[in-house]
Amino acid sequence: MEGSQHIATNSSPAVFQLSLANSLAQLLDTARHELERNREVAKASLATALNILRAEIERCSRTNGSMMEGLAPWQILRVRTYIDSNLHRTIHVRNLSAVARRSPAHFSRKFKQAIGEPPHAYVVRRRLERACHLMVTSSASLSEIALMVGFSDQAHLCRLFRQAFGQSPASWRRQREILGEVATQGDVDVSMS
């Protein structure tokens, strides 16, 4: 994938966009085919497609001048990939700055400029998003989910979840389970967000 992106960026913008669109189409097609057979392959394909789209959106934003002097798209992509791969661990700014090859102070300033929030807030948000995903797709307990996404315990997850969503994770999960049951009965088409 990296090689094809490198080749495409050395070509005309139209060739790059076609190559990017083709790569995304292939990843999404793989995810669609694997959704029922192998959810892990589907999730990996969707995550890769999402990272490619984010990098392209940021590249376009940077080209249009909306991210003056922020991190380069490759830095953002590497940092986001590192965060998503290590949510279950403690993530320090020094680790993220090393991934982006910047000093911690410079990295933190540029990350906030590029993403719109400090690194710690971004990591917490990604942990909460992953927790939501796990609450909908697994039967793991909230304490297990809290540890899987890098929170110190269930109370830590519950406190931050309530701040972000205005309700407890258990209540949020029950609502999604009820909506899921209604959807599987064919009464309502419900999309999980």
C-alpha positions, 0 to 999 in steps of 0.5 A: 500500500505504501509503495502505491501511494508513493508512486501515485504522489509522484504522478499527476493529482488525477492519477493519485486520486484514482489510485486512492479511490481504487484502494478505498474501494478495494478495502471497502469491498473486502470489508463487505465480503468479510463482514459475515465470515471474518469480522476481524478482517472486515474491521481491519479493512475498514480501519485502513480505509478510514485512516486513508480517508483521514490522511487524504482529508487532512492533506486536502485541508493542508493544501487549502491552507486550513492546517497551517504548520500542523503535522504532516499527513504521514505523521498524523496517520502514524500517530493515529495508527499507533494510538488505535493499536495501543489503546489497551496500554498507557499512552504517553505524549513522549511515545506519540512524539517519537512516532511523529519524530518531534519533541514532545512540546512541539508535537503537542502544539502541532497535534492540537493545531492539526486535530483540534484537541490535545493528544490526551483528549484525543486518546480518551475520545478514541478509548470511549469510541472503542468502548462503545464499539465493544459494548455493541459488538461483544458480551464482555463486562464493562470492567473487561471493556474498561481494561481492554480500552486502557482505562484503569478500571470500570469506575474510570470508564463510567466517569468519563463516559458519563461526562461525554455522553450524559449517561452511564455505559450500562444504560447506553448499552441497554438502549443499544441492545433494545434497538438492536432487538427491534432492528433484527425483528425487521420493524425498524432499520437502526444504525448504531452510532 
